[in-house]
Amino acid sequence: MGEKLTAYDPAEDLLSDEAIAVFMEEAFKTEDAGYIAHALGVVARAKGRTPG
């Protein structure tokens, strides 16, 4: 029997400014502009500034 997977939204785990800072620090380490832009969108959702 296959495993049942559920959707994961990292925005749900960004509950503090410290968590957001660590998340963005890791995104910037990738030096991938597309991934950094995606991470900014995740942070915006976490802050409730855009519809999720």
HTML snippet that shows the backbone in 3Dmol.js (N, CA, C, O; Angstrom):
<script src="https://3Dmol.org/build/3Dmol-min.js"></script>
<div id="view" style="width:600px;height:400px;position:relative"></div>
<script>
const pdb = `
ATOM      1  N   MET A   1       0.843  -1.176   0.000  1.00  0.00           N
ATOM      2  CA  MET A   1       0.000   0.000   0.000  1.00  0.00           C
ATOM      3  C   MET A   1       0.888   1.239   0.000  1.00  0.00           C
ATOM      4  O   MET A   1       1.876   1.295   0.732  1.00  0.00           O
ATOM      5  N   GLY A   2       0.537   2.244  -0.826  1.00  0.00           N
ATOM      6  CA  GLY A   2       1.312   3.475  -0.913  1.00  0.00           C
ATOM      7  C   GLY A   2       1.100   4.376   0.286  1.00  0.00           C
ATOM      8  O   GLY A   2       0.082   4.299   0.974  1.00  0.00           O
ATOM      9  N   GLU A   3       2.074   5.223   0.519  1.00  0.00           N
ATOM     10  CA  GLU A   3       1.971   6.168   1.613  1.00  0.00           C
ATOM     11  C   GLU A   3       1.039   7.309   1.245  1.00  0.00           C
ATOM     12  O   GLU A   3       1.002   7.749   0.096  1.00  0.00           O
ATOM     13  N   LYS A   4       0.294   7.779   2.223  1.00  0.00           N
ATOM     14  CA  LYS A   4      -0.574   8.932   2.000  1.00  0.00           C
ATOM     15  C   LYS A   4       0.221  10.194   2.347  1.00  0.00           C
ATOM     16  O   LYS A   4       0.721  10.340   3.462  1.00  0.00           O
ATOM     17  N   LEU A   5       0.325  11.082   1.389  1.00  0.00           N
ATOM     18  CA  LEU A   5       1.065  12.326   1.597  1.00  0.00           C
ATOM     19  C   LEU A   5       0.085  13.470   1.823  1.00  0.00           C
ATOM     20  O   LEU A   5      -1.016  13.485   1.273  1.00  0.00           O
ATOM     21  N   THR A   6       0.500  14.410   2.628  1.00  0.00           N
ATOM     22  CA  THR A   6      -0.317  15.593   2.860  1.00  0.00           C
ATOM     23  C   THR A   6       0.448  16.826   2.408  1.00  0.00           C
ATOM     24  O   THR A   6       1.678  16.821   2.354  1.00  0.00           O
ATOM     25  N   ALA A   7      -0.280  17.870   2.086  1.00  0.00           N
ATOM     26  CA  ALA A   7       0.353  19.121   1.659  1.00  0.00           C
ATOM     27  C   ALA A   7       1.033  19.780   2.852  1.00  0.00           C
ATOM     28  O   ALA A   7       0.509  19.763   3.966  1.00  0.00           O
ATOM     29  N   TYR A   8       2.193  20.356   2.612  1.00  0.00           N
ATOM     30  CA  TYR A   8       2.933  21.051   3.662  1.00  0.00           C
ATOM     31  C   TYR A   8       3.143  22.488   3.212  1.00  0.00           C
ATOM     32  O   TYR A   8       3.628  22.735   2.108  1.00  0.00           O
ATOM     33  N   ASP A   9       2.782  23.422   4.060  1.00  0.00           N
ATOM     34  CA  ASP A   9       2.992  24.831   3.770  1.00  0.00           C
ATOM     35  C   ASP A   9       3.963  25.383   4.809  1.00  0.00           C
ATOM     36  O   ASP A   9       3.590  25.535   5.972  1.00  0.00           O
ATOM     37  N   PRO A  10       5.204  25.687   4.414  1.00  0.00           N
ATOM     38  CA  PRO A  10       6.183  26.172   5.382  1.00  0.00           C
ATOM     39  C   PRO A  10       5.759  27.468   6.064  1.00  0.00           C
ATOM     40  O   PRO A  10       6.256  27.780   7.147  1.00  0.00           O
ATOM     41  N   ALA A  11       4.856  28.225   5.458  1.00  0.00           N
ATOM     42  CA  ALA A  11       4.391  29.468   6.073  1.00  0.00           C
ATOM     43  C   ALA A  11       3.740  29.199   7.427  1.00  0.00           C
ATOM     44  O   ALA A  11       3.764  30.058   8.309  1.00  0.00           O
ATOM     45  N   GLU A  12       3.165  28.026   7.594  1.00  0.00           N
ATOM     46  CA  GLU A  12       2.503  27.684   8.857  1.00  0.00           C
ATOM     47  C   GLU A  12       3.495  27.538  10.002  1.00  0.00           C
ATOM     48  O   GLU A  12       3.113  27.651  11.167  1.00  0.00           O
ATOM     49  N   ASP A  13       4.767  27.288   9.689  1.00  0.00           N
ATOM     50  CA  ASP A  13       5.783  27.100  10.725  1.00  0.00           C
ATOM     51  C   ASP A  13       6.596  28.362  11.010  1.00  0.00           C
ATOM     52  O   ASP A  13       7.417  28.371  11.928  1.00  0.00           O
ATOM     53  N   LEU A  14       6.383  29.404  10.252  1.00  0.00           N
ATOM     54  CA  LEU A  14       7.126  30.647  10.467  1.00  0.00           C
ATOM     55  C   LEU A  14       6.350  31.520  11.445  1.00  0.00           C
ATOM     56  O   LEU A  14       5.675  32.470  11.047  1.00  0.00           O
ATOM     57  N   LEU A  15       6.454  31.191  12.712  1.00  0.00           N
ATOM     58  CA  LEU A  15       5.634  31.823  13.738  1.00  0.00           C
ATOM     59  C   LEU A  15       6.339  32.967  14.464  1.00  0.00           C
ATOM     60  O   LEU A  15       5.702  33.710  15.210  1.00  0.00           O
ATOM     61  N   SER A  16       7.642  33.115  14.253  1.00  0.00           N
ATOM     62  CA  SER A  16       8.372  34.169  14.944  1.00  0.00           C
ATOM     63  C   SER A  16       9.300  34.882  13.968  1.00  0.00           C
ATOM     64  O   SER A  16       9.624  34.360  12.902  1.00  0.00           O
ATOM     65  N   ASP A  17       9.718  36.076  14.349  1.00  0.00           N
ATOM     66  CA  ASP A  17      10.671  36.816  13.521  1.00  0.00           C
ATOM     67  C   ASP A  17      11.979  36.045  13.394  1.00  0.00           C
ATOM     68  O   ASP A  17      12.628  36.089  12.349  1.00  0.00           O
ATOM     69  N   GLU A  18      12.366  35.342  14.449  1.00  0.00           N
ATOM     70  CA  GLU A  18      13.593  34.554  14.403  1.00  0.00           C
ATOM     71  C   GLU A  18      13.478  33.419  13.378  1.00  0.00           C
ATOM     72  O   GLU A  18      14.414  33.174  12.618  1.00  0.00           O
ATOM     73  N   ALA A  19      12.345  32.734  13.357  1.00  0.00           N
ATOM     74  CA  ALA A  19      12.140  31.650  12.392  1.00  0.00           C
ATOM     75  C   ALA A  19      12.178  32.190  10.968  1.00  0.00           C
ATOM     76  O   ALA A  19      12.740  31.559  10.073  1.00  0.00           O
ATOM     77  N   ILE A  20      11.584  33.345  10.764  1.00  0.00           N
ATOM     78  CA  ILE A  20      11.591  33.969   9.438  1.00  0.00           C
ATOM     79  C   ILE A  20      13.008  34.342   9.034  1.00  0.00           C
ATOM     80  O   ILE A  20      13.406  34.133   7.888  1.00  0.00           O
ATOM     81  N   ALA A  21      13.773  34.896   9.979  1.00  0.00           N
ATOM     82  CA  ALA A  21      15.161  35.290   9.682  1.00  0.00           C
ATOM     83  C   ALA A  21      16.003  34.082   9.276  1.00  0.00           C
ATOM     84  O   ALA A  21      16.784  34.164   8.328  1.00  0.00           O
ATOM     85  N   VAL A  22      15.851  32.969   9.981  1.00  0.00           N
ATOM     86  CA  VAL A  22      16.599  31.754   9.650  1.00  0.00           C
ATOM     87  C   VAL A  22      16.169  31.234   8.281  1.00  0.00           C
ATOM     88  O   VAL A  22      17.006  30.848   7.466  1.00  0.00           O
ATOM     89  N   PHE A  23      14.876  31.226   8.036  1.00  0.00           N
ATOM     90  CA  PHE A  23      14.337  30.762   6.755  1.00  0.00           C
ATOM     91  C   PHE A  23      14.911  31.585   5.601  1.00  0.00           C
ATOM     92  O   PHE A  23      15.345  31.030   4.592  1.00  0.00           O
ATOM     93  N   MET A  24      14.910  32.911   5.755  1.00  0.00           N
ATOM     94  CA  MET A  24      15.420  33.773   4.687  1.00  0.00           C
ATOM     95  C   MET A  24      16.936  33.668   4.552  1.00  0.00           C
ATOM     96  O   MET A  24      17.465  33.735   3.442  1.00  0.00           O
ATOM     97  N   GLU A  25      17.634  33.507   5.662  1.00  0.00           N
ATOM     98  CA  GLU A  25      19.091  33.331   5.600  1.00  0.00           C
ATOM     99  C   GLU A  25      19.443  32.111   4.760  1.00  0.00           C
ATOM    100  O   GLU A  25      20.348  32.155   3.926  1.00  0.00           O
ATOM    101  N   GLU A  26      18.718  31.024   4.991  1.00  0.00           N
ATOM    102  CA  GLU A  26      18.968  29.811   4.219  1.00  0.00           C
ATOM    103  C   GLU A  26      18.623  30.010   2.740  1.00  0.00           C
ATOM    104  O   GLU A  26      19.311  29.488   1.862  1.00  0.00           O
ATOM    105  N   ALA A  27      17.568  30.758   2.474  1.00  0.00           N
ATOM    106  CA  ALA A  27      17.196  31.029   1.082  1.00  0.00           C
ATOM    107  C   ALA A  27      18.292  31.832   0.384  1.00  0.00           C
ATOM    108  O   ALA A  27      18.652  31.530  -0.753  1.00  0.00           O
ATOM    109  N   PHE A  28      18.823  32.850   1.057  1.00  0.00           N
ATOM    110  CA  PHE A  28      19.872  33.666   0.450  1.00  0.00           C
ATOM    111  C   PHE A  28      21.158  32.877   0.225  1.00  0.00           C
ATOM    112  O   PHE A  28      21.906  33.171  -0.708  1.00  0.00           O
ATOM    113  N   LYS A  29      21.422  31.892   1.056  1.00  0.00           N
ATOM    114  CA  LYS A  29      22.608  31.048   0.873  1.00  0.00           C
ATOM    115  C   LYS A  29      22.573  30.298  -0.450  1.00  0.00           C
ATOM    116  O   LYS A  29      23.623  29.942  -0.985  1.00  0.00           O
ATOM    117  N   THR A  30      21.387  30.056  -0.983  1.00  0.00           N
ATOM    118  CA  THR A  30      21.290  29.318  -2.246  1.00  0.00           C
ATOM    119  C   THR A  30      21.759  30.155  -3.428  1.00  0.00           C
ATOM    120  O   THR A  30      22.159  29.611  -4.457  1.00  0.00           O
ATOM    121  N   GLU A  31      21.710  31.480  -3.287  1.00  0.00           N
ATOM    122  CA  GLU A  31      22.051  32.412  -4.369  1.00  0.00           C
ATOM    123  C   GLU A  31      21.179  32.180  -5.610  1.00  0.00           C
ATOM    124  O   GLU A  31      21.583  32.515  -6.724  1.00  0.00           O
ATOM    125  N   ASP A  32      20.006  31.617  -5.421  1.00  0.00           N
ATOM    126  CA  ASP A  32      19.069  31.340  -6.505  1.00  0.00           C
ATOM    127  C   ASP A  32      17.935  32.360  -6.408  1.00  0.00           C
ATOM    128  O   ASP A  32      17.102  32.300  -5.504  1.00  0.00           O
ATOM    129  N   ALA A  33      17.920  33.305  -7.365  1.00  0.00           N
ATOM    130  CA  ALA A  33      16.942  34.393  -7.311  1.00  0.00           C
ATOM    131  C   ALA A  33      15.506  33.878  -7.299  1.00  0.00           C
ATOM    132  O   ALA A  33      14.657  34.443  -6.609  1.00  0.00           O
ATOM    133  N   GLY A  34      15.228  32.836  -8.037  1.00  0.00           N
ATOM    134  CA  GLY A  34      13.880  32.270  -8.079  1.00  0.00           C
ATOM    135  C   GLY A  34      13.467  31.694  -6.737  1.00  0.00           C
ATOM    136  O   GLY A  34      12.334  31.871  -6.291  1.00  0.00           O
ATOM    137  N   TYR A  35      14.406  31.000  -6.099  1.00  0.00           N
ATOM    138  CA  TYR A  35      14.092  30.412  -4.788  1.00  0.00           C
ATOM    139  C   TYR A  35      13.934  31.505  -3.737  1.00  0.00           C
ATOM    140  O   TYR A  35      13.060  31.416  -2.875  1.00  0.00           O
ATOM    141  N   ILE A  36      14.776  32.535  -3.803  1.00  0.00           N
ATOM    142  CA  ILE A  36      14.672  33.650  -2.856  1.00  0.00           C
ATOM    143  C   ILE A  36      13.322  34.343  -3.014  1.00  0.00           C
ATOM    144  O   ILE A  36      12.682  34.687  -2.021  1.00  0.00           O
ATOM    145  N   ALA A  37      12.891  34.546  -4.244  1.00  0.00           N
ATOM    146  CA  ALA A  37      11.580  35.164  -4.494  1.00  0.00           C
ATOM    147  C   ALA A  37      10.463  34.285  -3.928  1.00  0.00           C
ATOM    148  O   ALA A  37       9.511  34.788  -3.331  1.00  0.00           O
ATOM    149  N   HIS A  38      10.584  32.986  -4.117  1.00  0.00           N
ATOM    150  CA  HIS A  38       9.593  32.054  -3.569  1.00  0.00           C
ATOM    151  C   HIS A  38       9.568  32.153  -2.042  1.00  0.00           C
ATOM    152  O   HIS A  38       8.497  32.196  -1.437  1.00  0.00           O
ATOM    153  N   ALA A  39      10.744  32.190  -1.428  1.00  0.00           N
ATOM    154  CA  ALA A  39      10.832  32.281   0.032  1.00  0.00           C
ATOM    155  C   ALA A  39      10.191  33.568   0.536  1.00  0.00           C
ATOM    156  O   ALA A  39       9.531  33.565   1.574  1.00  0.00           O
ATOM    157  N   LEU A  40      10.381  34.666  -0.191  1.00  0.00           N
ATOM    158  CA  LEU A  40       9.739  35.929   0.195  1.00  0.00           C
ATOM    159  C   LEU A  40       8.215  35.789   0.154  1.00  0.00           C
ATOM    160  O   LEU A  40       7.513  36.338   1.004  1.00  0.00           O
ATOM    161  N   GLY A  41       7.714  35.061  -0.825  1.00  0.00           N
ATOM    162  CA  GLY A  41       6.279  34.812  -0.909  1.00  0.00           C
ATOM    163  C   GLY A  41       5.774  33.988   0.264  1.00  0.00           C
ATOM    164  O   GLY A  41       4.684  34.230   0.782  1.00  0.00           O
ATOM    165  N   VAL A  42       6.572  33.018   0.677  1.00  0.00           N
ATOM    166  CA  VAL A  42       6.211  32.193   1.831  1.00  0.00           C
ATOM    167  C   VAL A  42       6.139  33.070   3.082  1.00  0.00           C
ATOM    168  O   VAL A  42       5.207  32.956   3.878  1.00  0.00           O
ATOM    169  N   VAL A  43       7.129  33.940   3.244  1.00  0.00           N
ATOM    170  CA  VAL A  43       7.139  34.844   4.401  1.00  0.00           C
ATOM    171  C   VAL A  43       5.930  35.774   4.354  1.00  0.00           C
ATOM    172  O   VAL A  43       5.306  36.023   5.385  1.00  0.00           O
ATOM    173  N   ALA A  44       5.594  36.288   3.175  1.00  0.00           N
ATOM    174  CA  ALA A  44       4.429  37.158   3.058  1.00  0.00           C
ATOM    175  C   ALA A  44       3.162  36.431   3.480  1.00  0.00           C
ATOM    176  O   ALA A  44       2.320  37.004   4.171  1.00  0.00           O
ATOM    177  N   ARG A  45       3.018  35.170   3.069  1.00  0.00           N
ATOM    178  CA  ARG A  45       1.862  34.382   3.500  1.00  0.00           C
ATOM    179  C   ARG A  45       1.863  34.181   5.002  1.00  0.00           C
ATOM    180  O   ARG A  45       0.819  34.257   5.649  1.00  0.00           O
ATOM    181  N   ALA A  46       3.055  33.920   5.561  1.00  0.00           N
ATOM    182  CA  ALA A  46       3.168  33.698   7.001  1.00  0.00           C
ATOM    183  C   ALA A  46       2.739  34.947   7.773  1.00  0.00           C
ATOM    184  O   ALA A  46       2.158  34.855   8.855  1.00  0.00           O
ATOM    185  N   LYS A  47       3.032  36.102   7.203  1.00  0.00           N
ATOM    186  CA  LYS A  47       2.674  37.357   7.844  1.00  0.00           C
ATOM    187  C   LYS A  47       1.226  37.746   7.525  1.00  0.00           C
ATOM    188  O   LYS A  47       0.709  38.716   8.079  1.00  0.00           O
ATOM    189  N   GLY A  48       0.578  37.000   6.645  1.00  0.00           N
ATOM    190  CA  GLY A  48      -0.813  37.278   6.312  1.00  0.00           C
ATOM    191  C   GLY A  48      -1.009  38.456   5.388  1.00  0.00           C
ATOM    192  O   GLY A  48      -2.074  39.073   5.385  1.00  0.00           O
ATOM    193  N   ARG A  49       0.006  38.777   4.601  1.00  0.00           N
ATOM    194  CA  ARG A  49      -0.072  39.936   3.726  1.00  0.00           C
ATOM    195  C   ARG A  49      -0.608  39.605   2.347  1.00  0.00           C
ATOM    196  O   ARG A  49      -0.965  40.508   1.590  1.00  0.00           O
ATOM    197  N   THR A  50      -0.669  38.344   2.012  1.00  0.00           N
ATOM    198  CA  THR A  50      -1.229  37.943   0.728  1.00  0.00           C
ATOM    199  C   THR A  50      -2.141  36.748   0.953  1.00  0.00           C
ATOM    200  O   THR A  50      -1.942  35.992   1.904  1.00  0.00           O
ATOM    201  N   PRO A  51      -3.129  36.566   0.104  1.00  0.00           N
ATOM    202  CA  PRO A  51      -3.984  35.386   0.263  1.00  0.00           C
ATOM    203  C   PRO A  51      -3.190  34.119   0.010  1.00  0.00           C
ATOM    204  O   PRO A  51      -2.377  34.071  -0.913  1.00  0.00           O
ATOM    205  N   GLY A  52      -3.414  33.108   0.806  1.00  0.00           N
ATOM    206  CA  GLY A  52      -2.676  31.860   0.679  1.00  0.00           C
ATOM    207  C   GLY A  52      -3.409  30.897  -0.141  1.00  0.00           C
ATOM    208  O   GLY A  52      -2.934  29.782  -0.356  1.00  0.00           O
TER     209      GLY A  52
END
`;
const viewer = $3Dmol.createViewer("view");
viewer.addModel(pdb, "pdb");
viewer.setStyle({}, {cartoon: {color: "spectrum"}});
viewer.zoomTo();
viewer.render();
</script>
